[in-house]
Amino acid sequence: MCSSLPAIRRFAIGSVSISFACVLGCGGQGTTSEPQAADRELLSAGSAVVCDNTAPPVTLQLDCPALPNTVASGQMQSSSAGEVLDYDLFAWNSFIALNWPAIVPSAANGYRRGFPDTSRSFAAAQAADLTVWETLKEKREIFLADPFTGEITPDPQVSPWNAAPVYGPADQQVPLCEDVKAQDLAMSREIVFAVKGNLFDTQDETAEVASEARETDAVLCKGHDPNCGISGTAVGPRVWKGQPNDQGVPVVYEVKVNWDFYDYLQNFEAGPLWNQPIARQAATRGDIRLPARTSAGEAAYVPAGSHVSSPASGQQVRGPNPLVAGYSAESCLTGSRETPCPVGSIHLKAAWLPISEADADSGKYHVAEAFYYRNSGAEKCRAPQLFGLIGLHIIQRIHQQEFEGGQAQEPARPAGGTFVFATWEHVDNDEQGLTYANLGPTQFDGEPVDDPMPYPNVDAGEDAIDLRRVYDLLPSTKAANQLVHDALGCSGSQPSVWCNYELIGTQYRATNLPSPAPTLLTVIPDQPLPNVESPAGSGQPYYLANLVIESNLGLQQFQGVPPAFAPVAHFTSPKPPPGTSGRTRGQGGGAPEILANSDDFHFQHGYNNLAWRIAPRVKDAEPKSDIDNNGGTFAGSKRGAFNMGGCMGCHGVAQTQGYSFSFVLLDNQAGGSPDTQTEVVIPPLPLGAE
C-alpha cells in the first residue's frame, strides 16, 4: 500500500510547466484470482501518482500514467523550444500514458489488460517492455471471421476483456508454421502462453487503407502500358524497407481498441456491434455514437446506446452521447478496478518493421515479439518475429472542457470535432530507405482487368517508389517534440528509447479546405513542403499523414471522398420544402452538402467528408456541444459539413457512413482474415458490401 505521496519536482520552461512525480509501486487495480506476491503491490488500492492537468495551461506530464484531462483548447503556449500547441502536449501526454510499461497480463492476475505498472516509469522504460496499449484488444480478438476464407462468423463469441489473446474464432486459429519450434516461443518478455502460443501483438495487415493513386501512370506502371489508367483510381499502398524484389523487408500493421470501445460494442442495445449485420443496421439508423471523455461534470457515463421514451410523443428517442463525465487523470489511478478506468473510445494503429536481434538490443526501437502471417502451401500459418515500432496513430474521442475566468464551464463545448487525431513516427523513417507500391484495381471502366497487376511497377520487375514526405511538420509541433526530448534527456549518454519517436501532428477541430485550395501533387517533391496550417495559427496541419501508415500521394494529400461513397441518409444533402426551389438548411434532410459519389473509380476532391450535426428530424443528433463553438459559426438548427484533410477527413468518411469515425467498426468482421505477403485484404468495405 502507498503510505505517502511522491515528491514532485517542477520547473518552468517559459509559461509551460513540466511536472515529474516520483512514482512508487502502487496501482489501482483489483484481481479476480489470487495474484503472485510480486503483483500484490501493483494491484492494490491507492495511488502515488499525481497528474496536474486539471485546468489550463496544459503541462507536459512525463510521469503521469493516466490519459490527460480534457483541458486543451487549441491555444499556443510559450516555451524555451518555441511556441507549442496545447493539443500537441495533450497528444504527448496521451502517448506517455499509453506507452507506459504495463502490468503484464497473466493467469496470476486474471489477465488484467490495460493497466499501467506504477512502479515503473515512461522515461526509464526498456525497449522491449510491454506497453499499456499493447495489452488492449487487437481487432481480430473482437471481429471474428474465418481467417482463411474471410467468411464472417454468424454468432461471434468474443472473449471477455480480461482474457488471454485469441486471434479469430477459437475453433479456427491460424496454426503455427511448421518450422516454428516450441522452444522458439520462449521469448524474453515471458508473455507467451505456452499452450496456445499467443502473443499480445499480431501483425495481421500488410497493406494500408484504400486510397487514391495520385502518382502519374508513368511512375505507377513501369514495365506495363504507360497509359494503364491507374492514376486517380482507388488503390492499396504497400510499404517495404528496401526494394521488394531485392529481399526487401515489409512494413506490417496492427489495430488496437480500448476498454470503452469494447464495452460499448458488447452492450449495445440492439445486440453486440461486433456482429456485422447488427452494426450495419445501427449505422444506417444513426444509432452509433462511441463514448467520449470529458473533464466536465456534464452527465453520467452511459456504457452503451440506449433508448428512452419521450413523454410528449410517447415515441422512442435515442439517448445522449455516452460521456465519461468528470474525468480526472489522478482519480483514474486510485481504487480497485476489474477493468480499466473509462476514458472514452480510443483506436490505435501501429506500423512495425521486422528487425534483427542486434537492432532489438540497440535501444533504437520500441520492440515487440509478435506474430505475422505467411502462406504455407494453399493455407496460412503464423510465426513469431521481433519487430520495431516505426509508426503509431492514437485516435481519441473527447469533449473539450471550457474555462472562463479560471472556472470550468459546463457543458463541455469542443471547438470543432470531438475526435483528436495524433500520429508519431520513428525519427529515422525519412532515412530508412523505405519504398512503396500501389495494389492496382481489378477493373477499369466497369470491365474486369485480365491482368490486374497486383503492384503495377513491382510486378513488372521495376523498383518500388521511394517513400518521401510531402509536407513537413509544423514549427509548433517541432517545438513540442524538442520540449519532450529535452525533458527525456535525449542528448545524454543513456537516452530513453522514446527519444527515437516524434509527433508528426495533431488534428483537433473540423475545418474546411483552405481557400485558395492547395494544389494536389502528382509527383513527390524533392524536399518536404511547408504544411498547410488550417485554420491559420491553429497549430493544426490540414494534411496530417504518417509516412509509414499513409504513404502514397493520395493519403499524404487526403481530401474529399472516395469512389462509390454513400453516406447514410442522416448525412445526405438536405431537400427543399415542398413548393419551394433551391436548398434550405434544416428542411427535410441532413447536414448540408454531404453528397454521395456515384463514380465507381475516382475520388471527388471537392466533396465534404464529415459533419458535426445530423438532421433535426433525427432525435439523437450529436449534442449541441459538438457544434456550438465550431468557429463561432454554428448554433441552434444549423449544422456543419466540412471537406477536411488528413486523418480526420479520412475517418470522417466512416462517420458519414454511420460508424462514428471507426473504420475498424465499419470493416467489422471483414477484417477478420489476416494478410500474408501475397494475400491482401484492403479495408474498408463499402457500406452494403457483403
N, C-alpha and C positions, 0 to 999 in steps of 0.2 A: 504494500500500500504506500501511497505518497504521503509523506509527513510534512512537507513544506513546499512552497512554490519555488521555482528556479530563480537563480539570479538572472537579471536581464541586463544586457549591455546595449546601449542605444547611442548612436551618433548621427549627426545630420550631414546630409550632402545637399547643399542649397536648401530648398524648402522641402526636400524629400527625406524623411527619416527612415532609418532601417533598424529594425529590432531583431535581436538574437536571443532566443530563450535557451538556456542550458537544459536540455530535455533529459528527464530521468526515466527510469524503466517502469512506467505505469501507463496503461492504456485505459480503454473504457469498454471493453468487450466481454460479454459473458460467454459461457460454454454450455453445450448440451451433453458433453461427455467429459469424463474426468481427464483434465489436462496433465501433461507431464509437468514435473516440477519447474522446468525452465519456462513453461508457458504461463504459470500461475500469475506471476507478477505482471506479465504483459497483458493478461486478460482481466485483471482486477479492476474494480470500480475506482473512479477518481482520475485526475489528470494533473500533470505538472506542466502542461503546455499553455503558454499564453499567446494568443493571437490578437493583434491590436486593431485590425481594420473594422472598427465599429462605426466610424464616421470619417468623412473626408478630412485630409487628403489620403489617398491610397499610399500605403507604405510597402516596401519590399519585405516579405515575411519569410526569410530564408530558413527559419527554424520553426515554422508552423506546418504540421502535417495534416491540417484541415483545409478544405476548399475555402476560398475567400468570401467574406460578406459582400453583398451586392451594392457597394457604395460608390463604385466608379461611375462617372457621368460624362466621359469624353472630354476631360479637361487636360491641358498641358500643365506640367509642373516642372519647375527649375531644378536642375541638379548639376553637379560638377561635370557630368558627362554631356550636358546639354539639355534641351527641352525633351521631356519624356511624357508620353501619353499615359494617363492613369489606367486605361484599359490594357495597355501593354504590361503594366505592373500587375494588374489583375490576372492577365494571362500567365505571367511568370509565376505568380503565387499559386495558380491552378496547376501548373507544370510541376512545381515543387511538391505540392500535396499528392498528386497522382503518381509521381516518380519517387515518393518516399519509400524506403525499404519496408516491405510488407511483413506482417506475421504470416509465415508460410503455412498455408492450409494443410492440415494433416488429420489423420484419424484421431490423434490425441486431442485436438482442439475442435473437433466437429467440423473440419473443413471450412473454417471461417474464411470467407472471401471478402476482400475489400477493406481490410483493417490495417492501419499503419503500425509498425513496431516503434513505439515511442521511446524505446531505449536506444534507438539508432538516430542518425541524422542524415539529412539530404546531402549536405556538403561532403561528408565523410563516407558516403556510400561506396561500396566496392562495385567494380564494373559488372559483375555477374549477380549482384543482389537482385532478388525477385522484387519488383516494384508493386505498389498497390494496384495500379491499373492492369498489370499483367494477371492479377488474380480475379479480375472481373470476368463476366461471361463472354466467351467468344461466340460469334453469331451462329456457328454450327452446333453449339450447345443448345440453342433456342429454336432455330428454324430448321426443322428436321425434314430431310428428303433422302431418297435412295442416293447414296454417294456415287453410284456407278451410272445410273440412268437419269438422275435428276428428278424422277417422279416423286411428287410430294406425298408425304405421309398423311393419310386421311384423318386420323385422330392422334395428332402428335402428343406423346407422353414425355414432357420436358422434365428433367430432373430438378429437384429443389435448388434454391440458390446455394445453400451450403452443401455442396457435394463435389466429389472428385470430377474433373472434367471428362466428359464423354462426347466426342465429336460426331454427331449424327445419331440416327436411331440405334438403340442399344443392341439390336439384333442384326445391324448392317454396318458394322465397323469396317473401315478400310484396314486390311491386315498389314502387319509389319512386313517389310520387304524381306525376302529370304536371306539376303546377305547380312541382315542385321542380327547380331547375336545378342543373347540376353545380357551378357556382361557389358556390352557396349552401352547399355542404358543406365549403368551405374555412374551417373554424372555428378559433377562437383556440388551442385546445389542440393542434391538429395531430395528432389521434388518429384522424382519418377515413382509412379505407383507400380510396384513390381508385377502385380498380377495383370493389370490392364495395359501397362506400358504407356501411360498417359503423361503428357507434359502440359504446362499451363499456357504455352504458346503453340499455335498451329498456323503455319503459313499456307493458307488454302486459296489464295488468289495470286495469279501471275500476270494479270492484265489490269489496267486501270479502267475507270468508268468510261462508257461510250461517250465519244466527243467528236468534235468537228476536225477534219483534216484540213488545216488552212495552208499547209505547205503546197507548193506547186506540184503538178504532176511530174515534172522533170525531176524533182527531188524524191517524190514518193515512189516512182515507178521505174527506177533504173533497171535496165535489162528487159523491161516489158514495153508495151506500146507507150511512147511518151505522152500520148493523149488518152491514157487509160480511164480518165474521168473520175478518179477517186477524190481529187481535191474538192473540198466543200461538202463532202458526204460524211456520214457518221462512221467512225472507226473506233478500234480499241487499241490504245497505245500500250506498248510493251517496252521495258527498260532492262538494260544489261550494263554491267561493268565490263568494258572491253567490247569487242565485236562478237556477236553471237555465233558467227561462222568460224571463229578462232578461239574456241573454248572459253567464250565469254561467260561471266557469272550473272545469273538472272537476279533481278530485284523482285522480292516477293512481298505479299501484303497479308495483314490480318485486320479484323474489325472486332472491337470490344464494346460492350454496353454495360452500364452500371445498374445498381440495385433498383433505383427508381424506375428505370425503363423496363426492367424485368417485371417488377411488381405491377406496373400499370398494364402491361400486356397480359399478365396472368389473371388479373382481377377485373378485366374489362367486362362490363355488364352483359354484353351480347355473347360473351364467350372469349376464350383466350385469343389474343391477336396474333399469336404465332401459328394459328390456323389460317391459311391464306384466304379461303373464301370468306371467313368472318371479317378479316381485315379489309378485304376489298369492299364488302358491303358497308362497313363502318366508314371507310374513306369516302365512298360515294355519297353517304348521308351527311358527311361533315362532322362525324362524331369524335374523331381522333384529335386529342389535344394533350400532348405529352406534358408531364409535370414540370413546373418551373420553380426555381429557388428565388426567394426574396427575403431581405432582411427586415422588411416592413411587417407589422402585425396585421396584415390585411385580412386573412381568412384562415380557417383551419385547413390543414392538409387533407385533401381528398385523394385516396390512393388509386382510384380508377374512375373511368367515365360512369357517371350515374345520372339518372333521370329523377326529376321531382315534378309533382303535379302543380299546375298553375291554378291558384284558387279562383281567378277571374274567369278563365276559359274552361277549366276542367281538363285541359289537354296536357299532354306530357311535353315539358320543355327541358332541354338539356341543362345540366348544372354548370357551374362556373369552371374555369380552368383549374385543374389541380395545382395548388400552390403549397410549397414548403414555406410557410409564413413564419416570420420572426426568426429566421435562421441566424444562428450565431456560431461562428467557427470554433470559438473556445468551448461553448457548451456541447458542441458535437463530439468533443473528445472526453466527455465525462459520462459516468453511469455505465451500467452493463447493458449490452445490446446483443440480440441474436443476429441481427443483420446490420449493415452499415447505416449510419445516420442519413435520413432523407436529405438530399441536396439538389433535387431536380434532375432532369434527364441529361445524361452525358453519353456521347458517342466518341470513340477513339478509332482512328485508323493509323496503323503503323506500317512503315516500309522498312524491310530488313534486307541485309546483304549477307550471303554466306561468307564466313571468314575462317581463317586458319586458327589453330591453337595459339600461334605466335601473335596474331592480331588480337585474339581474345585476352592474352596476357599482357598486352601493351598498355592497357588503360586508355586506349584511344576511343573505344566504343563502349556503350552500354551493351552488355552481352546477354543473349538468351540461348538456351538449349531448347530447340523447338522441332516440331515435325514439319516436314514438307512432303509433297506428294509427287510420285512419278509413275510412269507406266511399267507394268510387269506383264508382258505379252499383251493380251487384249484387256487386261484388268488394270486396276490401280493398286499401289501399295504406298506405305508411308515409311519414312526413315528419319532418324534424328540427325540434327546438324547444328553446329554453332553458328549463330547469326549476330551481326552487329546492327544496332538501330541506326538508321540514316534519315528517317523522317517520321513525324508524328503530328496528326491532326487531333485537336481537342475541341469538340463542339458541345456547348452547354446551353441549356435553356434557363435564362434568369429573367427576373423583373428588377430593374434598377431601382434602388431606393433614392428618393429625393430628399434634399436637405435645404432648409431655408432658415437663415439666421442661426445656423448650427444645430437646428432642431429637425429631427426626422419628420417628414410629411407622409401622410397616408391618404389614399393608397399609393403604392409604388407606381410611377408613371414612366416607363422606359422611353428614352429618346430613340425612336426608330424601332427596330426589331427586338424580339425577346430571345434571340439566339446569339451567342457570342462564338465566333469562329476564329481560332488561333492555330498557327501551324509553326512547327520547328523543323530544322534540318541539322544534319551534321555539318560542321564548319568546313569539311573537306569536299562537300558534294560538288562544288564547281571544279575541283581538281581531281576527281575520282576517275576521270576517263569514261564517263557514262555515255551511253548511246541509247537510241530508241528507234522503234519502227511502229507502224500502224497496221493493225489487222484490218485488211480490206473488206469492204462489203461483199455479200454473197450475191447481190443482184444490182443491176442498174436499170433505171427507167422501167421498173416493173418486170424485167426479164431476168431469169436466173443466169448467173455467170458460169460458163462451163469450167473455167479455171479460176476459182475465187481468190487466188493469190493470198495466202494466209498473212504474210508480211511482205508486201509487194517487192521492195528492193532487195530485202534479205533473202527472200525466196528465190530470187534470180542470181544469188551468189554475190551480190554487191554489199558494200558496207552499210551498216545501220547509220542513222543520222546522229551526228554529235549533239549531245544534250547540253544546251546552254540556256542561261537565264535571260528572259526577255526584259523584265522590269526589276530594277534594283530595289533594295529595302529603303523605306523612308528614313530620313535622318533621325526622326524621333525614335524609331524602332532600333536603329543602330545605337542610339544613346542608351536606350533601356538595356540592350544587350551588354554594353560596356559597363553599365551600373551593376548588373548581376555578376558579370565576370570579375569585376573588381572586388565585389563582396565575397566571391568564392576564392579569392586569392589566386587567380588563374596565371598570374605572372610568377608565382612562386616555384619552388623546386619540386613540390609534390601536388600538382594541381588536381582538383576534383575531376572525375570523369565527365561531369556535366559542363566543364569548361569547353567541351568539344561540341556543344549544341548552341544554336542561336535561333531566336524568334524571328520569323520571316515577316510577320504582321498579324494584326488583329482587326477583324470586322465586327462592329458592334451596333451599327444602325443601318436601316434600309435607306438607300439613296438612289437617285435616278442616274442614268447615263449622263455624264457631263456634257455640256454644250459649249463649244463645238465638240462633237464626239471624237475621241481619239481614232486615228487611222488604224484599222486592223492590218497586221503584218502577214505577209506570206513567206517571208524569209527571216530567219533568226538574225538579229543584229550582231555585229562583231563585239560590241560592248553592251552591257545592260542599259536600258533606257531609264530615265527618271520615272518613277511610278506616278500614276495618276492619283493624286490625293483628292478624295471626294467624300464629303464636302471639303472645300479648301480650308486648311488649318485644322482639320479634324484628327490628323494622325492616322487616318484610315485609308489603306490602299484600295482603290477601286478594283484593280486586277490583283487579287490575292491568290497566289498559286504556290504550291510546294513543288520544287523542281523534280522530286522523285515520286510524287503522288499524282501530280497534274503536269505531265511532262510535255505534251505536244503543243503546237501553237494554238490549237483550238482551246485547250484547257488553260493555258497561260494567259489567254485573252478572252475568257468566257464572258459572254453577254447574250441576251436574247433567249430563245427557246430552241430545243432540238426538233428534228423532224418527227412527224406523227404525234406531236404533243397535244394532249387532250385534257385540259383542266376539268375538274368536276364542276357541276352546274353552279355551285356557290361562288365560283371564281370567274364565270364567263362574263362577257361584256353585257352591260345592262340593256334592256329593251325599253323603248319609249312607251309611255302610257297610250292606251287606245285613243285614236283620233288626233294624235299629235305627230309631228315629224321630228326627226333627229333623236338624239340620245339625251336623256335626263338622268342625272345621277340619282341612285336610290329608288328608281322606279322599276319594279318587276324584275330585277336582275341582281347580279352580284357586284363584286368590285369592278371598277371601270377598266376596260381595255385589257383584260386578261383573255387573250384570244387563243383559239386553237390554231395549230399549224398543220394544215392539211397536206403539206408537202411531205412525201414519204422518205425523202432522201436528204434534204438540205435544211440547215439551220435558218431561222429568221432572227437576224441580229437586232432588229428594232422592236421586237415584241417584249412586253412586260413579262416578268417571270416570277413575281411574288406579290402578295397583297397582305395588308395588315388589318383588314376587317372584311367579313363576308356579308352577304345580303341581309338587309334589315328584316326580310321575311323569315330568315333563319334565326330562331330564338337563341341559339347557342353561339352567337357571334363572339369572337375574341373580345375580352373585356375592353372597356373604353380606355383603360390604362395602356393598352397595346398601341394606341394610335394618338392619344390626346396631345402628346408633346412631340409628335413626329415633325420636327422642323417648324412647329407652330402653325402648320397649315391644315391640320385635320381636327375636327371636333364634331360631336353630335352624329348626324346621319351621314356625314361624308366619309369616304373610305379612300385608302391609298393603294395604288398599284405602281410597281417600280420595275424598271429594267436594270436590275442590279448586276454587277460584275462579280467575278471571283467566286469564292466558296459560298457566300451567302446567296448569290444569284443562282448558282448551280443547284444548291439544296432547296432553293425556292421552287424549283421545278417539282420536287417531291411534295412540297407544301401545297401547291396548287393542284396536285392530283389527290389531295386529301390525306397525306401521310405526315403532316406536321414536321416537315423538314427531314424526315428519316428515309434515306434510300435503303437502309438495311431492312426497314419495315415494309417499304414498297416492294423490294425484291423478295422478301419473306422467304418462304420455303424454296423458292427458285434459287436461293443462294446456298442450298444445302449440298451441292455437288462440288467437291474441291477441284481446283485446277491442277493439271500437270503441265509439263513443258510443251506438250503437243495437243492437249485437250483443254480448251479455254472457254469459260462462260463469261460473257460480257454483260454485267449488270448496268442499269436496271432494266427489267422487263417493262414494256409499256403497259399502262393501265388497260385491263381487259385481256391481256395476253395470257394464254394458258401455258 
